[in-house]
Amino acid sequence: MNKQMNRGWAGMTVLAMALGLQGCGGGGEDTTALVTQIPVNTPAAIAQVSADDYNLNENGLITAATLKRWKDNWLANRPAGITGKLVILQVSGCLTTSTPACPAGVEYIKPNGTSVFTYLSPGSEWIQTRSNGVIETASMVPDGASMDALLKKYDIDPQNDMIVAAMGVGNTGNAMAQGRIWYALRYWGVDKKNLAILNGGNQWINTNGMGAGDFQATASTAPNNGHASVKDLLVDNTQLQATVGDMLRVLPASDTNVLNDGVFIWDARNISQYSAGETSTANTITPVANYMTTFQNSGSRQGHPWGALQLDFTNMLVAAEGYRYKDKADLQAYLDGNVSGAGFIAGNYQQVGFGNAYQPGDVIYTYCETTFRAMITGVASAVILGKPTRFYDGAMVEWSSLTPGSVITDATGNAILPEDSPWRTDAKSFYRAASSPTLVAQRYITDAYAKSSNAIIEADKAYKYGEVIPTAGTSAPPANPCGG
């Protein structure tokens, strides 16, 4: 965890005014830097609880009926505390050729061009390849300059505007991309009152809260004239992101479902990926013939971190209704372990059963291969159910890459990590190695002996604060005297 001082600030902590690291990292010089006092939100403070009836939400997960009321008379109906525009970021159009198909004429939610705007903003805009100090990984939260460019492109004032992430055509991929928009904005400090996710794709909301007159064939033209910056958002929500170091610290000592450790590790992938091909069916070990001879993303391993429980992200959505999120009570039943036939699975491939899934007060760590599918599980837990949630953004692409040559080499014949690297994740994993090194893609290791995997978070803090923040030893396993 980042070094923080508890100030009793309504679910927040306050970043230390000075981080003294004298004597750490060689040379003995004093690397103390003055850091702006800024509230650092805990995962519990970032989470929000939805109303049981989603129609009553004015942020978080909203319905088409709410959005229609807003856009039909924005100045009269905008939520309390919102003084700016309504900006709808739609991740795709919704065409008759879409899968699933949309009726003609419901491509984009209709703006008014003065106070309501709808922009096409694909999910690819909201990710970036970055290094956490150990390894370079694709699909991470964008850096500050990239976020500011997006605010400029869509002329978003994140302190006064209402920003709605919409799917366009409802499908799993667009629900994931919708979640990436929410995650990036929330991570960079956008307040929950200024941010919403529209429940369901256009093909369904067309007759469930909106009608044909609420859509048009084109999106608004991005003006590219905004002036706001994430530096204006004087709150730190970086605890939304969990690093590989965080994961290594919170995992149990074996692949067991531990109920009293304060963490809940949620694998949002399918059970075949979780089991490395040992089974594709819950409650029985049924080998899958020739499953994943080439692992997804050309990984060196497949499997899961110790103690992770599996529940496929698709269980959160109603596919027949525009891929909307299921009702709140249904989502809570999953976390309670109270869903017959589709509950959380442990490492023995058996459902954990009622009372043996999420425990009150647990912090949820959710991931998939690239933390796209986990956007859906994370929205369910953090935006609807109000559970403290962190996204392991590097996900299994990163996790399954951190492998020494004694397990398998990459296609070039080289080890990805040396044997004595502290970042070997195979040591805390159930896994099956790829069947041949020729199937393993080369990975880009920044530093196999890095003291920290916090480089992204520290760079983002420095961008926001406008000051240099020491990075030594804040995330590395094992513990060292330079950080915890």
C-alpha positions in Angstrom: 0.0 0.0 0.0 1.1 3.6 -0.5 2.5 5.3 2.6 -0.4 7.1 4.2 -1.3 8.8 7.5 -4.8 8.2 8.9 -6.5 11.5 9.5 -10.0 10.1 10.1 -11.1 11.9 7.0 -14.5 10.2 6.2 -13.2 7.1 4.6 -10.0 8.8 3.3 -6.5 9.1 4.3 -4.1 12.0 3.8 -0.9 11.5 1.8 2.1 12.2 4.0 3.5 15.7 3.6 7.1 14.3 3.4 8.4 10.9 2.6 11.8 10.5 4.1 13.8 7.7 2.4 17.3 8.5 3.7 19.6 5.6 3.5 17.4 3.6 1.0 18.6 2.6 -2.4 22.3 3.3 -1.9 24.4 6.4 -1.3 22.6 7.4 1.9 21.4 10.7 0.5 18.2 12.4 1.7 15.6 12.0 -1.1 12.8 13.6 0.9 10.3 15.5 -1.3 7.6 17.8 -0.2 4.3 16.4 -1.4 1.1 18.4 -1.8 -1.5 17.5 0.9 -4.3 15.8 -1.0 -6.9 13.2 0.2 -6.1 9.7 -0.8 -9.3 7.6 -1.1 -9.4 4.1 0.1 -11.2 1.5 -2.1 -14.1 1.6 0.4 -14.4 5.4 -0.1 -14.3 5.1 -3.9 -17.1 2.5 -4.0 -20.7 3.6 -4.2 -24.0 1.8 -3.5 -26.7 1.8 -6.1 -30.4 2.1 -5.3 -32.3 -1.2 -5.5 -34.2 0.4 -8.3 -31.7 1.6 -10.9 -34.2 4.2 -12.1 -33.5 6.1 -8.9 -29.8 6.5 -9.5 -28.5 10.0 -10.5 -24.9 8.7 -11.0 -23.2 5.3 -11.0 -25.4 2.9 -13.0 -28.3 4.8 -14.6 -31.2 3.8 -16.8 -32.4 5.0 -20.2 -35.4 6.6 -18.5 -33.1 8.8 -16.4 -30.9 9.7 -19.3 -34.0 10.6 -21.4 -35.3 12.9 -18.6 -31.9 14.6 -18.5 -31.4 15.1 -22.2 -34.9 16.2 -22.9 -34.5 19.2 -20.6 -31.0 19.2 -19.2 -31.0 22.6 -17.5 -34.1 21.8 -15.6 -33.4 18.1 -14.8 -29.6 17.9 -14.3 -28.6 16.3 -11.0 -27.8 18.3 -7.9 -24.3 19.6 -7.9 -23.9 19.4 -11.7 -23.6 22.8 -13.3 -22.1 22.0 -16.7 -22.9 20.0 -19.8 -24.2 16.4 -20.3 -21.4 14.6 -22.2 -22.3 11.1 -23.5 -19.3 9.0 -24.5 -20.6 6.2 -26.7 -18.1 3.4 -27.4 -19.7 2.4 -30.7 -22.5 3.1 -33.0 -25.5 0.8 -33.2 -26.2 -0.3 -36.8 -28.5 -2.8 -38.5 -25.2 -4.7 -39.3 -24.1 -4.8 -35.6 -24.1 -8.0 -33.7 -26.6 -8.1 -32.2 -28.3 -5.9 -34.8 -30.0 -2.6 -34.0 -33.1 -1.2 -35.8 -32.4 1.5 -38.3 -32.2 5.0 -36.8 -30.9 4.2 -33.3 -27.2 4.6 -34.0 -26.4 7.3 -31.4 -28.2 8.8 -28.5 -29.5 12.2 -29.8 -27.8 15.3 -28.4 -29.1 18.9 -28.7 -25.7 20.4 -29.6 -25.8 23.1 -27.0 -25.8 21.5 -23.6 -26.0 17.8 -24.5 -23.4 16.1 -26.6 -22.9 12.5 -27.8 -19.4 11.5 -28.9 -18.0 8.3 -30.4 -15.2 7.3 -28.0 -14.0 3.7 -28.6 -12.6 1.8 -25.6 -9.1 1.8 -27.3 -8.8 5.4 -26.4 -8.9 4.6 -22.7 -5.9 2.2 -22.5 -2.2 2.5 -22.9 0.9 0.3 -22.9 3.0 1.3 -19.9 5.7 -0.2 -17.6 5.1 -0.7 -13.9 8.8 -0.7 -13.3 9.0 -4.5 -13.6 7.3 -5.3 -16.9 5.7 -3.4 -19.8 2.0 -4.3 -20.1 -0.6 -3.3 -22.7 -4.1 -2.1 -21.8 -3.2 -0.1 -18.6 -5.0 3.0 -17.4 -3.8 6.0 -19.5 -1.2 8.4 -18.2 -2.0 12.0 -17.2 -1.1 13.6 -20.5 -3.3 11.1 -22.4 -6.2 11.8 -20.1 -5.8 15.5 -20.5 -5.8 15.0 -24.3 -9.1 13.1 -24.0 -10.6 15.9 -21.8 -9.5 18.4 -24.4 -10.8 16.3 -27.3 -14.3 16.1 -25.9 -14.3 19.4 -24.1 -15.0 17.8 -20.8 -15.0 19.8 -17.6 -14.7 16.9 -15.1 -15.6 19.0 -12.1 -18.9 20.4 -13.5 -20.1 18.2 -16.4 -22.0 14.9 -16.1 -20.2 12.2 -18.1 -22.1 9.2 -19.2 -20.4 6.1 -20.6 -22.8 4.3 -23.0 -22.3 1.2 -25.1 -24.1 2.0 -28.4 -24.8 -1.6 -29.5 -25.0 -3.7 -26.4 -22.6 -6.6 -26.3 -19.9 -7.9 -23.9 -17.1 -6.1 -25.6 -18.8 -2.7 -25.4 -19.8 -3.3 -21.7 -16.1 -3.8 -21.1 -15.1 -0.7 -22.9 -17.8 1.3 -21.1 -16.3 0.1 -17.9 -12.8 1.2 -19.0 -14.1 4.8 -19.4 -15.5 4.7 -15.9 -12.4 3.2 -14.5 -10.0 5.7 -16.1 -12.0 8.7 -15.1 -12.6 7.5 -11.6 -8.9 6.5 -11.1 -7.9 10.0 -12.1 -10.2 11.6 -9.5 -13.5 12.4 -11.2 -16.1 12.5 -8.5 -18.8 9.8 -8.5 -21.5 12.5 -8.8 -20.1 13.5 -12.2 -19.9 10.0 -13.7 -22.5 7.5 -14.8 -22.8 4.2 -16.8 -25.8 3.7 -19.0 -27.4 0.3 -18.4 -28.0 -1.6 -21.6 -27.3 -1.1 -25.3 -29.2 1.0 -27.8 -31.1 -2.0 -29.3 -32.7 -2.6 -26.0 -33.1 0.9 -24.5 -34.9 1.9 -27.7 -38.1 0.4 -26.2 -37.1 0.4 -22.6 -36.9 4.1 -21.5 -36.3 5.7 -24.8 -38.0 5.7 -28.2 -37.1 6.2 -31.8 -37.0 10.0 -31.4 -34.2 9.8 -28.9 -31.6 8.6 -31.4 -30.0 9.9 -34.6 -27.6 8.5 -37.2 -24.5 10.5 -36.3 -22.5 11.5 -33.3 -21.4 15.0 -32.3 -18.2 16.2 -33.7 -15.4 16.3 -31.1 -14.5 20.0 -30.6 -10.9 19.4 -29.3 -11.0 22.7 -27.5 -11.3 21.7 -23.8 -9.1 23.3 -21.1 -9.5 21.1 -18.1 -6.8 18.8 -16.7 -6.8 15.8 -14.3 -4.5 18.1 -12.2 -7.6 20.1 -11.3 -9.0 17.0 -9.5 -7.5 17.3 -6.0 -8.2 13.8 -4.9 -6.2 10.6 -5.2 -8.1 7.5 -6.4 -5.1 5.5 -7.4 -6.0 2.8 -4.9 -8.5 1.6 -7.6 -5.5 0.0 -9.3 -3.7 -3.0 -7.8 -0.2 -3.8 -8.9 1.5 -7.2 -9.2 3.3 -6.3 -5.9 -0.1 -5.8 -4.2 -1.3 -9.1 -5.6 1.8 -11.0 -4.4 1.3 -9.5 -0.9 -2.3 -10.4 -0.4 -2.4 -13.9 -1.8 -2.6 -16.8 0.7 0.2 -19.3 1.3 -1.6 -22.0 -0.7 -4.4 -22.4 -3.2 -7.2 -22.4 -0.7 -10.3 -20.3 -0.1 -9.4 -18.3 3.0 -12.3 -16.5 4.6 -10.7 -14.3 7.2 -7.9 -12.5 5.4 -9.8 -9.4 4.4 -9.4 -9.9 0.6 -11.5 -11.5 -2.1 -9.8 -12.4 -5.3 -12.2 -12.6 -8.3 -11.1 -14.3 -11.5 -13.6 -13.0 -14.1 -12.5 -15.4 -16.9 -14.1 -18.7 -17.8 -13.4 -21.8 -15.8 -11.3 -23.4 -18.5 -8.8 -20.6 -18.4 -8.9 -20.6 -14.6 -8.2 -24.3 -14.5 -5.6 -24.3 -17.2 -7.7 -26.7 -19.2 -8.3 -29.2 -16.4 -12.1 -28.7 -16.6 -14.7 -26.7 -18.4 -17.5 -27.7 -16.1 -18.1 -26.6 -12.6 -18.4 -29.2 -9.8 -16.5 -31.9 -11.7 -13.0 -32.2 -13.1 -13.6 -33.0 -16.7 -10.4 -32.7 -18.8 -10.7 -30.6 -21.9 -9.0 -32.3 -24.9 -6.2 -30.2 -26.4 -7.5 -27.1 -24.5 -5.3 -24.0 -25.3 -2.3 -25.6 -26.8 -1.5 -22.0 -27.5 -2.5 -19.9 -24.5 -4.3 -16.6 -24.9 -2.0 -13.7 -25.6 0.8 -16.2 -26.2 1.4 -16.5 -22.5 4.0 -18.7 -20.9 1.5 -20.2 -18.4 -2.2 -20.5 -17.8 -4.0 -21.0 -14.4 -4.7 -18.6 -11.5 -3.1 -17.0 -8.5 -3.5 -18.9 -5.2 -6.8 -18.3 -3.4 -8.6 -16.8 -6.4 -12.2 -17.7 -6.9 -13.7 -17.9 -10.4 -17.0 -16.6 -11.6 -17.4 -15.7 -15.3 -18.1 -12.1 -16.0 -21.1 -13.0 -18.2 -23.1 -13.9 -15.2 -23.4 -10.2 -14.3 -25.3 -9.3 -17.5 -28.6 -10.0 -19.2 -27.7 -10.7 -22.8 -31.3 -10.8 -24.0 -31.9 -7.3 -22.7 -29.1 -5.3 -24.3 -26.4 -6.7 -22.0 -27.7 -4.7 -19.1 -26.5 -5.4 -15.6 -28.7 -7.8 -13.6 -30.7 -6.5 -10.7 -28.9 -5.6 -7.6 -30.3 -8.4 -5.5 -29.2 -11.0 -8.1 -25.7 -9.6 -8.1 -25.5 -9.7 -4.3 -26.6 -13.3 -4.4 -23.5 -14.2 -6.4 -21.3 -12.6 -3.8 -23.1 -14.4 -1.0 -22.4 -17.7 -2.7 -26.2 -18.2 -3.0 -26.7 -18.9 -6.7 -27.3 -22.6 -7.6 -25.4 -23.7 -10.7 -23.5 -20.5 -11.3 -21.6 -19.7 -8.2 -18.0 -18.9 -7.3 -15.6 -21.9 -7.9 -12.5 -22.6 -5.8 -9.3 -24.3 -6.8 -11.0 -27.7 -6.4 -13.5 -26.7 -9.1 -16.4 -27.0 -6.6 -18.8 -24.2 -5.9 -17.9 -22.6 -2.5 -21.5 -22.5 -1.4 -23.5 -20.1 0.7 -21.6 -17.9 3.1 -18.2 -19.0 1.7 -17.7 -16.4 -1.1 -17.4 -12.6 -0.3 -17.1 -11.8 3.4 -18.2 -8.4 4.8 -15.3 -5.9 4.7 -13.3 -7.8 2.2 -11.5 -5.8 -0.5 -12.2 -7.3 -3.9 -9.2 -7.7 -6.3 -10.7 -8.5 -9.7 -8.9 -9.4 -12.9 -9.1 -11.4 -16.2 -6.6 -11.6 -19.0 -6.4 -7.8 -19.7 -8.9 -6.4 -17.1 -11.5 -5.8 -19.7 -13.8 -8.6 -18.6 -13.0 -7.5 -15.0 -14.5 -4.1 -15.7 -17.9 -5.8 -15.7 -17.3 -7.7 -12.4 -15.8 -4.5 -10.9 -18.7 -2.3 -11.9 -21.0 -4.9 -10.3 -19.0 -4.9 -7.1 -17.9 -1.2 -6.8 -20.6 0.8 -8.6 -23.7 -1.3 -7.8 -23.0 -3.3 -4.6 -20.7 -0.7 -3.0 -17.9 -3.2 -2.1 -14.3 -1.9 -1.9 -12.8 -3.0 -5.2 -9.3 -2.8 -6.8 -8.5 -3.8 -10.4 -5.4 -5.8 -11.0 -4.9 -3.9 -14.3 -1.9 -5.9 -15.5 -4.0 -9.0 -15.1 -3.1 -12.5 -16.3 -1.2 -11.3 -19.3 1.3 -9.7 -16.9 0.9 -12.4 -14.2 1.5 -15.3 -16.5 4.4 -13.6 -18.1 6.5 -13.4 -15.0 8.1 -16.8 -15.4 11.7 -18.1 -15.1 13.4 -20.2 -17.6 13.2 -23.3 -15.4 9.4 -23.3 -16.1 9.7 -22.4 -19.8 11.5 -19.9 -22.1 10.0 -17.7 -24.7 10.2 -18.3 -28.4 13.6 -16.8 -28.7 15.0 -19.3 -26.2 15.5 -16.8 -23.5 14.1 -16.8 -20.0 11.6 -14.0 -19.3 12.8 -13.7 -15.7 16.0 -14.9 -14.0 15.5 -17.6 -11.4 16.3 -15.3 -8.5 13.9 -12.5 -9.5 11.5 -11.5 -6.7 8.8 -11.0 -9.3 8.3 -14.7 -10.1 4.5 -15.2 -10.0 4.7 -18.9 -10.7 5.7 -19.3 -7.0 2.2 -18.2 -6.0 0.1 -19.8 -8.7 -1.6 -22.9 -9.8 -0.5 -23.2 -13.4 0.2 -25.2 -16.5 3.1 -24.1 -18.7 2.8 -23.7 -22.4 3.4 -26.9 -24.3 6.3 -25.4 -26.3 8.5 -22.4 -26.0 7.7 -21.6 -29.6 4.2 -20.6 -28.5 5.5 -18.1 -25.9 5.7 -14.4 -27.0 8.7 -12.3 -25.9 7.9 -10.0 -23.0 9.5 -6.7 -22.2 11.0 -6.7 -18.7 11.9 -3.3 -17.4 13.8 -4.5 -14.4 13.7 -8.1 -13.1 15.0 -6.9 -9.7 12.9 -3.7 -9.4 12.3 -2.5 -5.9 8.7 -1.6 -6.8 5.9 -2.3 -9.2 4.4 1.1 -8.5 6.0 3.0 -11.3 2.7 3.8 -13.0 0.9 4.9 -9.9 3.9 7.0 -8.8 4.2 8.6 -12.2 0.5 9.5 -12.1 0.8 10.9 -8.6 3.7 13.1 -9.8 1.8 14.3 -12.8 -1.2 15.3 -10.7 0.7 16.9 -7.9 3.3 18.5 -10.1 6.0 17.4 -7.8 8.6 14.6 -7.7 7.5 11.8 -5.4 10.0 9.2 -4.2 9.3 5.7 -5.6 11.8 3.5 -3.8 10.5 0.3 -2.2 6.8 1.0 -1.9 5.5 -2.1 -3.6 8.2 -4.8 -3.8 8.0 -8.2 -2.3 9.6 -9.3 0.0 9.3 -6.5 2.6 12.3 -4.3 2.9 13.3 -1.4 5.2 12.7 1.2 2.5 9.0 0.6 2.3 5.9 -1.5 3.1 
